[in-house]
Amino acid sequence: MGTRKVVTGWKRVRWTNQMREIFFNTLAETCNIMASAEAAGIKSQNVYEKKRKDPAFAEEWHRALECGYEVLETKLVGIALSGDESRTIDNGAHGKIDTDLAMRMLTQHRNAMNGRVRGGGPEMRKATREDTDRAILAKLDAMARHRGAKLGEAGQGKVEQGKLEQGKAGRDEAEQGNAEPGE
């Protein structure tokens, strides 16, 4: 058996002091990893690899991001105090930033720093036994219909309501200690 070379599209980088300085200065100005990597002449994958493997680099990364978020906050305060209604922050050579996006980024960053990371979506709720029974029976019914359609018996897969009631009754009796399910 031979070995196969995996092509990832990027190479390992030997970091120079100048590359580090450019990367961290740009990161402190923009909070943008990709733009900072590009400014340093490397790909973002190289930066993330360096962060994973070098604790000192990871610490400097954290400090640069903190500076970047302070700069972002200062720019937002400046816009608020000036009465500027353009809804964008001029970020010089790095383009414009939407103020709503900047506020969301700043809020998420603060929450992450304070340990209040929240996932998106509605609150999780536990399914009731009836919910799970209904979902399982619906899936079984769909599988039976699919199997019946393959065999040319399209209407033969319906789970009978009586079986559902019989199963519930047996389970309820077992829970009360009266009988084993299916007895």
Buried (B, 14 or more C-beta within 10 A) or exposed (E): EEEEEEEEEEEEBEBEEEBBEBBBBBBBBBBBBEBBBBBBEBBBBBBEBBBEEEEEBEEBBEEBBBBBBEBBBEBBEEBEEEEEEEEBBEBEEBEEBEBEEBEEBBEEBEEEEEEEEEEEEEEEEEEEEEEEBEEEBEEEEEEBBEEBEEEEEEEEBEBEEEEEEEBBEBBEBBEEEEEEBEE
